[in-house]
């Protein structure tokens, strides 16, 4: 009878901790800690095979983390059966909560591999990964831009100036900022902040133009064009959702996709007590934040307000069934939002509820379930 071993790997930047576990006997067959080198992992696996005279099946796994897909690709290229485990889906014993170290983590991963009590991370192809990294870089620059804007507002407020207009970062607001009477050093400081903000704006605009070029490629144009038919979803948001999800068909239902975004509500119930808590936030953070931003834009205006010129241009030339589906989604989600607000549901909760249902409509659009 062929033995089946599960090799849990607790991986870090500088070290790997491996634990080979026999799920049938519950025996720890071998343990080792060494430098973060794929060759040493292969050597560990080959040693196990020689011990069993190659009459053994070995499955390796590690938690999603700092190494991304690199270790997975290196091992699978060498013929090793490897998976990446989603941390939020793994079972953790009470002992692991009391005593946590690399050895215990590797053992816990091995036990999850043996019992199948986990969900594996979807590994996209290389082109999706490359564009995903580019899009995440843009998100990082947007965060930096937001931080610099906050610094400018704080600096101005600290020196006793308050803007009386409604909207910041307009032409009028920037003219107001530049005309403030300050000392030479204060003005120099503020100008440096403004220069950094303008530099970041220029970079982000250049990145967005590059995203437009990527969108025009045969690989993404049709799929992303469908998403752009929804109100509130423009090219960058559509590309983010498409690339981060990669394959919508891997989700059996709209509910499963909404769960993947972390927008479904959690539960903490016991006995006769049923208690719903906030959203799980388990899953893809980038998609979740993008959907919330799209929902904030989607709910603006009246339910039966005319389409904007931007939305009309995005829908131009698309199939009438796709446009009808997107318009139906917009109408339904706006009504949902208004009903929630009328029931005195806090605005943020209402937006999240809209984002959750928007995720379901997106799944329907991308899988062809639009009827």
C-alpha positions in Angstrom: 0.0 0.0 0.0 1.4 3.4 -1.0 2.0 5.8 1.8 0.6 9.3 1.6 2.6 12.1 3.2 1.6 15.7 3.7 4.5 18.2 3.9 3.5 21.5 5.6 5.8 24.4 4.9 5.9 27.5 7.1 7.8 29.9 4.8 9.5 33.2 5.5 11.8 35.5 3.7 15.0 33.9 5.2 13.9 30.4 6.4 11.6 27.5 5.7 10.3 25.1 8.3 9.0 21.8 7.0 7.0 19.0 8.6 6.2 15.7 6.9 3.0 14.2 8.4 1.4 10.8 7.9 -2.4 11.5 8.0 -3.2 7.7 8.3 -1.0 7.0 11.3 -0.9 10.5 12.8 2.9 10.2 12.9 5.4 13.1 12.3 7.7 11.5 9.8 10.3 14.2 9.5 11.0 17.8 10.4 13.5 20.3 9.3 14.3 24.0 9.2 16.7 25.5 6.7 17.4 28.6 4.5 14.8 29.7 2.1 16.0 27.8 -0.9 13.9 25.7 -3.2 16.7 23.2 -3.8 16.7 22.4 -0.1 12.9 21.7 -0.2 13.5 19.3 -3.2 16.3 17.6 -1.2 13.9 17.2 1.8 11.3 15.6 -0.5 13.9 13.3 -2.2 15.1 12.1 1.2 11.5 11.2 2.1 11.1 9.3 -1.1 14.3 7.3 -0.7 13.2 6.4 2.9 10.0 4.9 1.4 11.8 3.5 -1.6 9.7 5.9 -3.8 6.5 4.0 -2.8 5.0 7.2 -1.4 2.8 10.1 -2.6 3.9 13.5 -1.3 1.7 16.7 -1.2 3.2 20.0 -0.2 1.5 23.2 0.9 2.2 26.6 2.4 0.0 29.5 3.5 -0.5 32.5 1.2 1.9 35.2 2.3 5.0 37.1 1.4 6.3 34.6 -1.2 3.2 34.9 -3.4 3.1 32.3 -6.2 6.9 32.0 -6.6 7.5 29.0 -4.4 4.5 27.2 -5.9 5.7 27.8 -9.4 9.2 26.7 -8.6 8.0 23.4 -7.0 5.4 22.5 -9.6 8.0 23.2 -12.4 10.1 20.4 -10.7 7.1 18.0 -10.6 6.2 18.5 -7.0 2.5 18.4 -6.0 2.0 21.7 -4.2 -0.9 23.9 -3.1 -1.2 27.4 -1.5 -3.6 27.3 1.4 -6.0 30.2 2.1 -5.2 31.0 5.8 -8.8 32.0 6.7 -10.1 28.5 5.6 -7.7 26.4 7.7 -8.6 24.7 10.9 -6.5 25.7 13.9 -6.4 23.7 17.1 -6.6 25.2 20.6 -3.0 24.2 21.2 -1.8 26.3 18.2 -3.5 29.3 19.7 -1.6 28.8 23.0 1.8 27.8 21.5 2.7 29.4 18.2 6.1 28.9 16.4 7.3 27.9 13.0 7.4 24.2 13.9 3.8 24.2 15.1 2.7 26.2 12.1 4.3 23.7 9.7 2.6 20.8 11.5 -0.7 22.6 11.4 -0.4 23.1 7.7 0.5 19.4 7.2 -2.5 18.3 9.2 -4.8 20.5 7.2 -3.3 19.1 4.0 -3.9 15.5 5.3 -7.5 16.1 6.3 -8.4 18.4 3.4 -9.7 21.1 5.8 -8.7 24.0 3.7 -9.4 25.8 0.4 -6.5 26.3 -2.0 -5.7 29.7 -3.4 -6.4 30.1 -7.1 -3.2 30.6 -9.1 -3.7 32.8 -12.1 -1.5 32.7 -15.2 1.5 34.8 -15.6 -0.1 37.6 -17.7 -2.9 38.1 -15.1 -0.2 38.2 -12.3 1.8 40.8 -14.1 -1.2 43.2 -14.7 -2.4 42.5 -11.1 0.9 43.7 -9.8 0.7 46.8 -12.0 -2.8 47.6 -10.8 -1.8 47.1 -7.1 1.1 49.5 -7.7 -1.4 52.1 -8.8 -3.5 51.5 -5.7 -0.3 52.1 -3.6 0.3 55.4 -5.4 -3.3 56.5 -4.8 -2.8 55.8 -1.1 0.3 58.0 -1.1 -1.6 60.7 -3.0 -4.4 60.6 -0.4 -1.8 60.8 2.4 -0.1 63.9 0.9 -3.5 65.6 0.5 -4.2 64.9 4.1 -0.9 66.5 5.0 -1.7 69.6 3.1 -5.1 69.9 4.8 -3.6 69.4 8.2 -0.8 71.9 7.5 -3.2 74.6 6.4 -5.5 74.0 9.4 -2.6 74.1 11.8 -1.9 77.7 10.7 -5.4 78.9 11.2 -6.8 78.7 7.6 -10.2 77.1 6.8 -11.7 76.8 3.4 -15.3 78.0 3.1 -16.1 76.3 -0.1 -18.0 73.0 -0.5 -15.5 70.8 -2.4 -11.7 70.5 -2.0 -9.1 69.9 -4.7 -11.0 71.9 -7.2 -9.4 74.7 -9.2 -10.9 77.2 -6.8 -9.5 75.4 -3.8 -6.0 75.2 -5.3 -6.1 78.9 -6.1 -7.1 79.6 -2.5 -4.2 77.4 -1.2 -1.7 79.3 -3.4 -3.0 82.8 -2.3 -2.7 82.2 1.4 -0.5 84.7 3.2 2.3 82.8 5.0 5.9 83.3 6.0 8.6 82.4 3.6 9.4 79.1 5.3 5.8 78.1 5.6 5.1 78.9 1.9 8.2 76.8 0.9 6.9 73.9 3.0 3.4 74.1 1.5 4.8 74.4 -2.0 6.8 71.2 -1.5 3.7 69.4 -0.5 1.8 70.7 -3.5 4.7 69.8 -5.8 4.7 66.2 -4.5 0.9 66.0 -4.9 1.1 67.2 -8.5 4.0 64.8 -9.2 1.8 61.9 -7.9 -1.2 63.1 -10.0 1.0 63.1 -13.1 2.2 59.6 -12.4 -1.2 58.2 -11.7 -2.6 59.8 -14.9 0.3 58.1 -16.8 -0.5 54.8 -15.2 -4.2 55.1 -16.1 -3.3 55.7 -19.7 -1.3 52.4 -19.6 -4.4 50.6 -18.1 -6.4 51.9 -21.0 -3.9 50.3 -23.4 -4.1 47.0 -21.5 -7.9 47.1 -21.7 -7.8 47.4 -25.4 -6.0 44.0 -25.7 -7.9 41.0 -27.1 -7.5 39.2 -23.7 -9.5 41.8 -21.7 -11.5 44.0 -24.0 -14.7 41.9 -24.2 -14.9 41.0 -20.5 -14.0 44.4 -19.2 -16.4 46.1 -21.7 -19.2 44.2 -20.1 -18.3 45.4 -16.6 -18.0 49.0 -17.8 -21.8 48.9 -18.7 -22.6 49.1 -15.0 -23.0 52.6 -13.6 -20.1 53.4 -11.3 -17.6 50.9 -12.9 -15.1 52.6 -15.2 -12.1 51.1 -16.9 -9.7 51.0 -13.9 -12.3 49.5 -11.6 -13.4 47.0 -14.2 -9.8 45.9 -14.9 -9.1 45.6 -11.2 -12.1 43.3 -10.7 -11.4 41.2 -13.8 -7.7 40.7 -13.2 -8.1 40.1 -9.4 -10.8 37.5 -10.1 -9.3 36.0 -13.2 -11.8 33.2 -13.7 -15.4 33.8 -12.7 -16.4 30.3 -13.7 -14.5 28.9 -10.6 -17.4 30.2 -8.4 -20.5 28.0 -8.6 -22.9 30.8 -7.7 -23.2 34.5 -7.2 -23.3 34.0 -3.4 -20.0 32.1 -3.6 -18.4 35.1 -5.4 -19.8 37.6 -2.9 -18.3 35.4 -0.2 -15.0 35.5 -1.9 -15.0 39.3 -1.8 -15.6 39.3 2.0 -18.8 41.3 1.7 -21.1 38.6 3.2 -22.2 39.0 6.8 -20.7 36.8 9.5 -22.6 34.9 12.2 -22.0 34.3 15.9 -24.9 32.1 17.1 -25.3 29.5 19.7 -28.4 27.5 20.8 -31.5 29.6 20.4 -29.5 32.8 19.9 -29.0 33.9 16.3 -26.6 36.8 16.0 -25.5 38.3 12.7 -22.2 40.3 12.9 -20.4 42.5 10.4 -19.0 41.4 7.1 -16.4 38.7 7.2 -13.7 40.6 5.3 -12.3 37.2 4.3 -11.2 37.0 0.7 -9.8 39.5 -1.8 -9.4 42.9 -0.1 -8.7 44.7 -3.4 -11.9 43.6 -5.0 -13.9 44.4 -1.8 -12.6 48.0 -1.6 -13.1 48.5 -5.4 -16.7 47.3 -5.1 -17.4 49.6 -2.2 -16.0 52.6 -4.2 -18.1 51.6 -7.2 -21.3 51.3 -5.0 -20.7 54.8 -3.7 -20.7 56.1 -7.3 -23.6 53.9 -8.4 -26.1 55.1 -5.8 -25.7 58.8 -6.6 -28.7 60.5 -8.2 -32.4 59.5 -8.5 -33.5 56.0 -9.4 -34.9 57.1 -12.7 -32.3 59.7 -13.5 -31.0 59.9 -17.1 -27.8 58.2 -17.9 -24.7 60.2 -17.9 -22.8 60.8 -21.2 -19.9 58.8 -19.8 -22.1 55.7 -19.1 -23.8 56.1 -22.6 -20.4 56.1 -24.3 -19.3 53.0 -22.3 -22.4 51.1 -23.3 -22.3 52.2 -26.9 -22.0 49.2 -29.3 -22.7 46.6 -26.6 -25.3 43.9 -26.8 -28.8 45.1 -25.9 -29.2 42.2 -23.3 -26.0 43.2 -21.6 -27.1 46.9 -21.4 -30.5 45.9 -20.1 -29.0 43.7 -17.4 -26.6 46.4 -16.3 -29.5 49.0 -16.2 -31.7 46.6 -14.3 -28.9 46.2 -11.8 -28.5 49.9 -11.4 -32.2 50.5 -10.8 -32.5 47.6 -8.3 -29.4 48.7 -6.4 -30.5 52.3 -6.2 -33.9 51.3 -4.9 -32.3 49.0 -2.4 -30.0 51.8 -1.1 -32.9 54.3 -0.8 -35.0 51.7 1.2 -32.1 51.1 3.6 -31.6 54.8 4.1 -35.3 55.3 4.8 -35.1 52.6 7.4 -32.4 54.6 9.1 -29.7 52.1 8.2 -26.3 53.9 8.5 -25.0 55.0 5.1 -21.8 52.9 5.2 -23.8 49.7 5.9 -26.2 50.5 3.1 -23.2 51.1 0.7 -21.7 47.7 1.7 -25.1 46.0 1.2 -25.2 47.5 -2.3 -21.6 46.5 -3.0 -22.4 42.9 -2.0 -25.3 42.7 -4.4 -23.3 44.4 -7.1 -20.8 41.6 -6.8 -23.6 39.1 -7.5 -24.6 41.1 -10.6 -21.0 41.2 -11.8 -20.8 37.4 -11.4 -23.9 37.0 -13.5 -22.6 39.3 -16.2 -19.2 37.5 -16.5 -20.7 34.0 -16.4 -23.5 34.7 -18.9 -26.3 34.4 -16.3 -28.1 37.6 -17.3 -31.6 36.3 -17.7 
